[in-house]
Amino acid sequence: MSLEQQQLAETSLSLNQDFFTRYPARSARHLARIPAIEGAELLQSQAPGVVMALWRFLPAGTADSIFVHFPLDFALTLITRLDTHIAIALLSRLPMDTRTALMARLAQSEPGLAQEFTELLGYPEDTAARLMTTRVNVFYDELSVADALRQLRQRKLPGQEVIYVQDSNLALVGEIGLAQLLAADAGEQLGVIAEPLKAVLNALDSKERVIEVFEGHRCSAIPVLDLHEQILGVIHFFDVYQSTKEDLTSDMQTMVGASKEERALSSSWFAVRKRQPWLQINLLTAFAAAVVGSFEGLISQITALAILLPVAAGQSGNAGAQALAVTMRGLTLREISTRHWLRVLLKELFAGLLNGLAIAVTCSIAVYFWSHSFGLALVIAIAMVLSLAIACSAGAIVPIMLKKFGLDPAQSSSIVLTTITDIAGFLSFLGIALLLSDMLPRG
């Protein structure tokens, strides 16, 4: 390589590093658009600190596909410098052979960290332990403020805004903000100035419970305790936010029958294998067309019914989606469980009836002035009440039933609900029209 080419390469590398450092989020979006192997080659040329800064902005699927292309030494360097919860999440998603090789090398170079990772990987997924970092500042209550500050300077743990205080039995007794610690007298004991814990979590608490506790308490971090009230680690709010954002994108995919493991750059065969079962189930929506077909003779005589069909189906679909969203939120945040099914069902049924009555009044008036037919207005009014009541009930019961059978309540619930609401809307409208056909205008 000539001197000029070498200078050009060094300049290009410097520009890349500067861009990655200044704009990590934009860099992550660019990396997500290129093949994983090219992204891995590009990141290998950067300093580990630069890679670590933008890694948290990479979507999980992109991060996984890039990481498997790293040489073992580079992957080992990165995994040891990432925040614990990010490293654990990454390791848990890696292929077993890659994870085994990485953990074996880690056990040789940093046995303490390898043991920590092994313990955390032993906890079930979606628990508080999987979100926590064990890099936390904990001091005895008898320690002085001056000694605590001295040890903090030596430890140099980043992102720690709170220190935790434990007694001689290793039980956690309080917490101290860094600002409060700096303002305290040097000779005071930590146990004297420590404030009561705002909140605590158990290692086996669910992710939903973690979110619930953070929502109920204004704090940047919450300690995670074992059964003996000894601290295992701490969960930071930003980590919960990142995890929740990933869950939301997964739920968006599962709601429409796409696997949460599927990524934009996944293979076509993988996409087909994950989507095909739910597309087959979606064929149930053909029954909605069959319902309309069975009333073909009636529709040919009363053409106004064909115009009003989308109104009936559309309103029931919207009502069902509202009930589904509220019920799924309740399940996610543990506001309700499967044993509340009857209470939730009755609440949504009553809400559907009341909303149906209100919509029926508005819609029947509009239909009457449009068609000058009292019979047609009566049909649409009754159909609205029935279809909205059924749709709201279905929106409540579908996710609860999926949960009851051990399935993800978000898994393709919208597909099942769409089938139910379409059939309910068409059948109620056309069924009532058939019963009251003598009151309807022909043509």
C-alpha positions as CSV (number, residue, x, y, z in Angstrom):
1,M,0.0,0.0,0.0
2,S,1.4,3.4,-1.0
3,L,1.7,6.2,1.5
4,E,-1.2,8.1,-0.1
5,Q,-3.4,5.0,0.1
6,Q,-2.5,4.5,3.7
7,Q,-3.3,8.1,4.6
8,L,-6.6,7.8,2.8
9,A,-7.5,4.7,4.7
10,E,-6.5,6.3,8.0
11,T,-8.6,9.4,7.2
12,S,-11.6,7.1,6.3
13,L,-11.2,5.3,9.6
14,S,-11.1,8.5,11.5
15,L,-14.2,9.8,9.8
16,N,-16.1,6.6,10.6
17,Q,-15.1,6.7,14.2
18,D,-16.1,10.4,14.4
19,F,-19.5,9.7,12.9
20,F,-20.1,6.6,15.1
21,T,-19.2,8.6,18.2
22,R,-21.3,11.7,17.4
23,Y,-24.3,10.0,15.9
24,P,-24.7,6.5,17.4
25,A,-28.4,6.2,16.7
26,R,-28.0,7.2,13.0
27,S,-25.1,4.8,12.7
28,A,-27.1,2.0,14.1
29,R,-29.9,2.6,11.5
30,H,-27.3,2.6,8.7
31,L,-25.8,-0.7,10.0
32,A,-29.3,-2.2,10.0
33,R,-29.6,-1.6,6.3
34,I,-26.4,-3.4,5.1
35,P,-25.6,-7.1,5.2
36,A,-24.5,-8.3,8.6
37,I,-21.1,-9.5,7.5
38,E,-20.3,-6.1,6.1
39,G,-21.5,-4.4,9.3
40,A,-19.3,-6.8,11.3
41,E,-16.2,-5.9,9.1
42,L,-16.9,-2.2,9.5
43,L,-17.2,-2.4,13.3
44,Q,-14.1,-4.5,13.7
45,S,-12.0,-1.6,12.4
46,Q,-13.3,0.6,15.2
47,A,-12.1,0.9,18.8
48,P,-14.2,-1.2,21.3
49,G,-15.4,1.9,23.0
50,V,-16.9,3.3,19.8
51,V,-18.6,0.0,19.1
52,M,-19.9,-0.2,22.6
53,A,-21.4,3.3,22.4
54,L,-23.6,2.5,19.4
55,W,-24.4,-1.1,20.3
56,R,-27.3,-0.2,22.6
57,F,-29.0,1.5,19.6
58,L,-28.9,-1.6,17.4
59,P,-32.1,-3.6,17.1
60,A,-31.8,-7.1,18.7
61,G,-31.9,-9.0,15.4
62,T,-29.3,-6.7,13.8
63,A,-27.0,-7.0,16.8
64,D,-27.3,-10.8,16.8
65,S,-26.6,-11.2,13.1
66,I,-23.6,-8.9,13.3
67,F,-22.1,-10.4,16.4
68,V,-21.9,-13.9,15.1
69,H,-19.6,-12.6,12.3
70,F,-17.1,-11.1,14.8
71,P,-13.8,-13.0,15.4
72,L,-13.9,-14.7,18.8
73,D,-11.3,-12.3,20.3
74,F,-13.2,-9.2,19.2
75,A,-16.5,-10.7,20.4
76,L,-15.0,-11.5,23.8
77,T,-13.7,-7.9,24.2
78,L,-17.1,-6.5,23.4
79,I,-19.1,-8.9,25.6
80,T,-17.0,-8.0,28.6
81,R,-17.5,-4.3,28.2
82,L,-21.2,-4.2,27.5
83,D,-23.7,-3.6,30.3
84,T,-24.5,-6.8,32.1
85,H,-28.2,-7.0,31.0
86,I,-27.3,-6.2,27.4
87,A,-24.5,-8.9,27.4
88,I,-26.9,-11.5,29.0
89,A,-29.7,-10.7,26.5
90,L,-27.2,-11.1,23.6
91,L,-25.7,-14.3,24.9
92,S,-29.2,-15.8,25.4
93,R,-30.0,-15.2,21.8
94,L,-26.8,-16.6,20.3
95,P,-26.6,-20.1,18.7
96,M,-25.6,-22.7,21.4
97,D,-22.2,-23.5,19.8
98,T,-21.3,-19.8,19.6
99,R,-22.3,-19.2,23.2
100,T,-20.4,-22.2,24.4
101,A,-17.2,-21.2,22.7
102,L,-17.5,-17.7,23.9
103,M,-18.2,-18.7,27.5
104,A,-15.3,-21.1,27.5
105,R,-12.9,-18.4,26.4
106,L,-14.4,-16.0,29.0
107,A,-13.9,-18.6,31.7
108,Q,-10.2,-18.6,30.9
109,S,-9.7,-14.9,30.7
110,E,-12.2,-13.6,33.3
111,P,-13.5,-16.5,35.4
112,G,-15.4,-14.1,37.8
113,L,-17.4,-12.5,35.0
114,A,-18.0,-15.9,33.4
115,Q,-19.5,-17.2,36.6
116,E,-21.7,-14.1,36.9
117,F,-22.9,-14.6,33.3
118,T,-23.6,-18.3,33.9
119,E,-25.7,-17.5,37.0
120,L,-27.7,-14.8,35.2
121,L,-28.3,-17.1,32.2
122,G,-29.7,-19.6,34.7
123,Y,-32.6,-17.3,35.5
124,P,-35.8,-17.7,33.4
125,E,-36.3,-15.2,30.6
126,D,-38.5,-12.1,31.2
127,T,-37.5,-12.0,34.9
128,A,-36.0,-9.1,36.9
129,A,-32.7,-11.0,37.1
130,R,-32.3,-10.9,33.3
131,L,-32.7,-7.1,33.3
132,M,-30.3,-6.3,36.2
133,T,-26.6,-5.5,36.3
134,T,-24.5,-6.9,39.2
135,R,-22.1,-3.9,38.9
136,V,-23.5,-2.0,41.8
137,N,-22.1,0.1,44.7
138,V,-22.9,-1.5,48.1
139,F,-21.3,-0.4,51.4
140,Y,-21.7,-1.4,55.0
141,D,-23.8,1.0,57.2
142,E,-20.8,1.6,59.6
143,L,-18.6,3.0,56.8
144,S,-17.9,6.7,56.9
145,V,-18.8,9.1,54.1
146,A,-15.1,9.8,53.4
147,D,-14.2,6.1,53.1
148,A,-17.2,5.5,50.8
149,L,-16.1,8.4,48.5
150,R,-12.6,7.0,48.5
151,Q,-13.8,3.6,47.4
152,L,-16.1,5.0,44.8
153,R,-13.1,6.7,43.1
154,Q,-11.3,3.4,43.1
155,R,-14.2,1.4,41.7
156,K,-15.1,3.8,38.9
157,L,-18.4,2.1,38.0
158,P,-20.2,4.2,35.4
159,G,-23.9,5.2,35.5
160,Q,-24.3,4.8,39.3
161,E,-26.4,7.6,40.7
162,V,-27.3,5.8,43.9
163,I,-25.3,3.7,46.4
164,Y,-26.9,1.1,48.6
165,V,-26.2,0.4,52.3
166,Q,-26.3,-3.0,54.0
167,D,-26.0,-4.1,57.6
168,S,-23.6,-6.6,59.1
169,N,-26.0,-9.4,58.1
170,L,-25.8,-8.3,54.5
171,A,-29.4,-7.2,54.5
172,L,-30.1,-4.1,52.5
173,V,-31.2,-1.2,54.7
174,G,-31.2,1.9,52.6
175,E,-29.9,4.0,49.8
176,I,-28.0,7.3,49.3
177,G,-28.0,9.5,46.3
178,L,-24.6,10.7,45.1
179,A,-25.6,14.4,45.6
180,Q,-26.6,13.6,49.2
181,L,-23.4,11.7,49.8
182,L,-21.2,14.6,48.5
183,A,-23.1,17.1,50.7
184,A,-22.7,15.0,53.9
185,D,-20.1,15.4,56.6
186,A,-17.0,13.3,55.9
187,G,-17.1,11.6,59.3
188,E,-20.8,10.6,59.2
189,Q,-21.7,7.0,59.0
190,L,-23.6,5.8,55.9
191,G,-26.3,4.1,58.1
192,V,-27.1,7.5,59.6
193,I,-27.7,9.4,56.4
194,A,-29.2,6.5,54.4
195,E,-32.9,6.9,53.3
196,P,-35.4,4.1,53.2
197,L,-35.5,2.1,49.9
198,K,-38.1,3.6,47.5
199,A,-38.8,0.1,46.0
200,V,-37.3,-3.3,45.7
201,L,-37.7,-6.2,43.3
202,N,-37.2,-10.0,43.6
203,A,-34.9,-11.7,41.2
204,L,-37.8,-13.9,39.9
205,D,-40.3,-11.0,39.5
206,S,-41.7,-10.9,36.0
207,K,-40.9,-8.1,33.5
208,E,-44.4,-6.9,33.8
209,R,-43.9,-6.6,37.6
210,V,-40.7,-4.6,37.0
211,I,-42.5,-2.2,34.7
212,E,-45.4,-1.8,37.2
213,V,-42.9,-1.0,40.1
214,F,-41.1,1.6,37.9
215,E,-44.4,3.2,37.0
216,G,-45.4,3.5,40.6
217,H,-42.2,5.0,41.9
218,R,-40.2,7.9,40.6
219,C,-36.6,6.5,40.7
220,S,-33.9,5.9,38.2
221,A,-32.9,2.5,39.6
222,I,-34.4,-0.3,41.7
223,P,-32.3,-2.9,43.6
224,V,-33.0,-6.6,43.1
225,L,-33.0,-8.8,46.2
226,D,-32.8,-12.5,46.9
227,L,-35.0,-14.3,49.5
228,H,-32.7,-13.2,52.3
229,E,-33.1,-9.5,51.4
230,Q,-29.5,-9.4,50.2
231,I,-28.8,-7.4,47.0
232,L,-28.1,-9.2,43.8
233,G,-28.0,-6.3,41.5
234,V,-29.8,-3.2,40.2
235,I,-32.2,-2.5,37.3
236,H,-31.9,1.0,35.7
237,F,-34.9,2.7,34.2
238,F,-33.2,3.1,30.8
239,D,-32.7,-0.7,30.6
240,V,-36.4,-1.3,31.3
241,Y,-37.3,1.3,28.6
242,Q,-35.0,-0.5,26.0
243,S,-36.4,-3.9,26.9
244,T,-40.0,-2.6,26.7
245,K,-39.4,-1.0,23.3
246,E,-38.1,-4.4,22.0
247,D,-41.2,-6.1,23.4
248,L,-43.5,-3.7,21.7
249,T,-42.0,-4.3,18.3
250,S,-42.3,-8.0,19.0
251,D,-46.0,-7.7,20.0
252,M,-46.6,-5.7,16.8
253,Q,-45.4,-8.6,14.8
254,T,-47.1,-11.4,16.8
255,M,-50.4,-9.5,16.6
256,V,-50.5,-10.0,12.8
257,G,-49.1,-13.5,12.8
258,A,-45.4,-12.8,12.3
259,S,-42.9,-14.4,14.6
260,K,-41.1,-12.2,17.1
261,E,-37.8,-14.0,16.1
262,E,-38.2,-12.8,12.5
263,R,-36.1,-9.9,11.4
264,A,-36.0,-7.8,8.2
265,L,-33.0,-9.7,6.9
266,S,-34.2,-13.2,7.9
267,S,-34.2,-15.8,5.2
268,S,-37.3,-16.3,3.1
269,W,-37.7,-19.9,4.2
270,F,-37.6,-18.8,7.9
271,A,-40.3,-16.2,7.2
272,V,-42.5,-18.8,5.4
273,R,-42.1,-21.3,8.2
274,K,-43.1,-18.8,10.9
275,R,-45.9,-17.1,9.0
276,Q,-47.6,-20.0,7.2
277,P,-49.6,-21.5,10.2
278,W,-51.2,-18.2,11.0
279,L,-52.0,-17.5,7.3
280,Q,-53.8,-20.9,7.2
281,I,-55.8,-19.9,10.3
282,N,-56.6,-16.6,8.6
283,L,-58.5,-18.6,6.0
284,L,-61.2,-18.7,8.6
285,T,-62.1,-15.2,7.4
286,A,-63.5,-16.9,4.3
287,F,-66.4,-17.8,6.5
288,A,-67.3,-14.1,6.6
289,A,-67.6,-14.2,2.8
290,A,-69.7,-17.4,3.1
291,V,-72.1,-15.6,5.4
292,V,-72.6,-12.9,2.8
293,G,-73.0,-15.5,0.0
294,S,-75.8,-17.2,1.9
295,F,-77.8,-14.0,1.8
296,E,-77.2,-13.4,-2.0
297,G,-80.8,-13.6,-2.9
298,L,-81.8,-11.1,-0.3
299,I,-79.1,-8.7,-1.3
300,S,-80.1,-8.9,-5.0
301,Q,-83.6,-7.8,-4.0
302,I,-82.6,-5.1,-1.6
303,T,-79.5,-3.4,-3.0
304,A,-79.3,-0.9,-0.1
305,L,-78.0,-3.8,2.1
306,A,-74.8,-4.1,0.1
307,I,-74.1,-0.4,0.6
308,L,-74.5,-0.7,4.4
309,L,-72.6,-4.0,4.9
310,P,-69.2,-2.2,5.3
311,V,-70.7,0.0,8.0
312,A,-71.8,-2.9,10.1
313,A,-68.5,-4.8,9.7
314,G,-66.4,-1.7,10.2
315,Q,-68.0,-0.6,13.4
316,S,-67.8,-4.1,15.0
317,G,-64.2,-4.3,14.0
318,N,-63.3,-1.0,15.6
319,A,-65.1,-1.9,18.8
320,G,-63.4,-5.3,19.0
321,A,-60.0,-3.8,18.5
322,Q,-60.6,-1.3,21.4
323,A,-61.6,-4.1,23.8
324,L,-58.6,-6.2,22.7
325,A,-56.2,-3.4,23.3
326,V,-57.5,-2.7,26.8
327,T,-57.6,-6.4,27.8
328,M,-54.1,-7.0,26.5
329,R,-52.8,-4.0,28.4
330,G,-54.4,-5.4,31.6
331,L,-52.8,-8.8,31.0
332,T,-49.4,-7.3,30.3
333,L,-49.3,-5.1,33.4
334,R,-50.9,-7.8,35.5
335,E,-53.9,-5.7,36.3
336,I,-56.0,-8.8,35.4
337,S,-55.4,-12.6,35.1
338,T,-57.4,-15.4,33.5
339,R,-59.5,-15.8,36.7
340,H,-61.0,-12.3,36.0
341,W,-62.4,-13.5,32.6
342,L,-66.1,-13.3,33.6
343,R,-65.7,-9.8,35.1
344,V,-63.8,-8.5,32.1
345,L,-66.3,-10.2,29.7
346,L,-69.4,-8.7,31.4
347,K,-67.7,-5.2,31.5
348,E,-67.0,-5.3,27.8
349,L,-70.4,-6.8,27.0
350,F,-72.1,-3.9,28.8
351,A,-69.8,-1.4,27.2
352,G,-70.5,-2.9,23.8
353,L,-74.3,-2.7,24.4
354,L,-74.2,1.0,25.5
355,N,-71.8,2.0,22.7
356,G,-74.0,0.0,20.3
357,L,-77.1,1.9,21.4
358,A,-75.4,5.3,20.9
359,I,-74.1,4.3,17.5
360,A,-77.5,2.8,16.6
361,V,-79.3,6.1,17.2
362,T,-76.8,8.1,15.1
363,C,-76.6,5.5,12.3
364,S,-80.4,4.8,12.1
365,I,-81.2,8.6,11.8
366,A,-78.6,8.9,9.0
367,V,-79.9,5.8,7.2
368,Y,-83.5,7.0,7.5
369,F,-82.8,10.4,5.9
370,W,-80.8,8.7,3.2
371,S,-83.2,5.9,2.3
372,H,-86.6,7.2,3.7
373,S,-87.1,3.7,5.0
374,F,-88.0,3.1,8.7
375,G,-87.4,-0.7,8.2
376,L,-83.8,-0.1,7.0
377,A,-83.1,2.2,9.8
378,L,-84.5,-0.3,12.3
379,V,-82.3,-3.1,10.8
380,I,-79.1,-1.1,11.0
381,A,-79.9,0.0,14.6
382,I,-80.5,-3.6,15.9
383,A,-77.5,-4.9,14.0
384,M,-75.2,-2.2,15.6
385,V,-76.3,-3.1,19.1
386,L,-75.8,-6.9,18.5
387,S,-72.5,-6.7,16.5
388,L,-70.8,-4.2,18.9
389,A,-71.8,-6.4,21.9
390,I,-70.4,-9.5,20.3
391,A,-67.3,-7.7,19.1
392,C,-66.4,-6.2,22.5
393,S,-67.0,-9.6,24.2
394,A,-64.7,-11.3,21.7
395,G,-62.0,-8.6,22.1
396,A,-62.0,-9.4,25.8
397,I,-62.2,-13.2,25.7
398,V,-59.7,-13.9,22.8
399,P,-56.5,-12.8,24.6
400,I,-57.7,-14.3,27.9
401,M,-58.3,-17.7,26.3
402,L,-54.9,-17.6,24.6
403,K,-53.3,-16.9,28.0
404,K,-55.4,-19.7,29.6
405,F,-54.0,-22.2,27.2
406,G,-50.5,-21.2,27.8
407,L,-50.1,-19.1,24.6
408,D,-48.8,-15.6,24.1
409,P,-51.9,-13.4,24.5
410,A,-50.6,-11.2,21.7
411,Q,-50.1,-14.1,19.3
412,S,-52.3,-13.5,16.3
413,S,-55.2,-12.4,18.4
414,S,-56.1,-9.8,15.8
415,I,-56.5,-12.5,13.2
416,V,-59.0,-14.4,15.3
417,L,-60.8,-11.2,16.4
418,T,-61.1,-10.0,12.8
419,T,-62.8,-13.3,11.8
420,I,-65.2,-13.1,14.7
421,T,-66.1,-9.4,14.2
422,D,-66.6,-9.8,10.4
423,I,-68.9,-12.7,10.9
424,A,-70.8,-11.0,13.7
425,G,-71.2,-7.8,11.7
426,F,-72.4,-9.5,8.5
427,L,-74.6,-12.1,10.2
428,S,-76.3,-9.7,12.6
429,F,-77.0,-7.2,9.9
430,L,-78.2,-9.6,7.2
431,G,-80.0,-11.9,9.7
432,I,-82.0,-9.0,11.0
433,A,-82.7,-7.8,7.5
434,L,-84.0,-11.2,6.6
435,L,-86.3,-11.3,9.6
436,L,-87.6,-7.8,8.7
437,S,-87.5,-8.1,4.9
438,D,-91.2,-7.2,4.6
439,M,-90.4,-3.7,5.9
440,L,-87.5,-3.1,3.5
441,P,-87.7,-1.3,0.2
442,R,-87.0,-3.4,-2.9
443,G,-84.5,-2.4,-5.6
